[in-house]
């Protein structure tokens, strides 16, 4: 018979393995990103910029699920490293546009080996990785949908 405290046992929580795996993965990224002089959060910012080349700060925050007060110091450090430039949007001065510099763009080639190195470190089949990816994005997409509905 289950006791009433089973629902709050650590082994019964979805949040704990997600948290633990997230920490594990970020720890595995660290030595690879140290070679690029990037933190994990700086790396995900750079990935968006490598894909788009130029992006509005607000869109960047939404894309990465980061708050502006987290993004501001991140961008300042990336700008200090010479990887990005920040400028007011000419169409709307309230918006900040982030653009890759040549140095930031060159860093992309150095980062090409990171995903393969990480996938070798995870000990999960490509099929299981794909299933996990889709499942996690179902949660993220549902949350974004609810946020959008609440903002109307």
N, C-alpha and C positions, 0 to 999 in steps of 0.2 A: 504494500500500500504506500502511495506517495504521501509525503508529509507536506504541509502547507509551505514549507521553505524551499522546496525543490525549485520553484520558479526563480529564486534568487541565488542559486548555486552557480558558481563561476562556470562550471562545466556545461551548464545549460544556457549560457548566454551566447548569442551571435556576436555581440559587440567585442568580446574578449579576443577570439581568434582573429577577427578583422584588425583589431588594434595591434595584437602581437605580430601578425604577418606584415602589417604596414611598417612597424618599427624594424622588423627583420629586413624587409626589402630596402628601406632607406639606409640601413647600416651597410647592406651589400653595395649600394650605389656609392657610398661615401668615398672609398679609395679610388674609384674610377673618376668621380667628379672632382676629387682633390687635384688630380692631374690636369683638369681643365680650369682649376681655380673657381669652381662653382659649388654652391650649396645645392641641395636637392630642389629647394623652392626656386632658386635662381635658374636652375636647369629647366624646370617646367615652363618658366617664363620664356626662356630662350627657345624652347621647342615651339611655342606658339609663334614667336617672332620669326624663327626659321621657316615656318610654314607660311606665314602671312607677309613678312617683311616689314609691315607697318600696321599698327593697331592702336585704337583708342584705349586709354587706360581703363575706362569703365567696362568696355567689352572684355579686356584682358582680365579684370577682376571677376566678371561673370563667368568667363570661360574656365578659369582655374578655381572658382568657388573661394576666392580670397577677398577679404575686406580691404578697403582703401588704406586703412591704417597699417595693414601688413604690406601692401603693395608699395607704398611710398618709400620706405627705407630700402626695399629690395631694388627698386628702380634706381635709387640714388647710388647704391653700391655698384650696380651694373653699369651705370653711367660713369662712375669713377674708374671702373676697369676699362673704359673705352669701348664697351660692347654695344651700347645704345645711345641714342640722343632723344631728348624730350623736347617738345615744342608745343606751344598753344595751337589748337586747331584754328586755321585761318577762317573757317566758316563759323565757328562758335568758340570764342576765346575761353569759355568755361571748361572746355574739354582739352585734355592733354593727349597728344599723339606721340606714341613711342615708335622709333624707327631703329632698325639695325644699322650699325656702322660697318665699315668694311672689316674691321677687326672682329666684330660680333658675327658677321657672316662667315669669316674664315674659320671661326671656332667650330662651326657646324661639321666640317670635315674631320676635325679631331674627335668629335662626339659620335661619329658613325659606329664605332665598335661597342659603345656602351650597351645598347639593347641586346646584342648577341651575348655579351659577357654576362649580363643579368639573367637572360633566359637559361644559360647553362648553370647558373647558381641556384635556380629555384626548384629543381628536382620535381618538375611537374610536366606531364605530357602536353604536347601542343593542343590536343583535344580538350584536356581538362583546363588548360589555360584559357582557351577560347570560351568554354562554358562559364568559367569564373568571370571573365571579362564581360560577357553578355549579362550575367546575373547582376553584377555590380552596377552596370549601366542601367539596368531596369530600375534599380533603387534610385540612382541619381536622376534619371529622367523623370520618374514619378514625382520626386521631390521638387524638381524644377517646374513641373506642370502645376503642382499645388501652389508653389510660390507665385507663378504667373497668374493663376486664378485669384489668389489673395491680393495681388497688386492692382487688379482691375477696379 
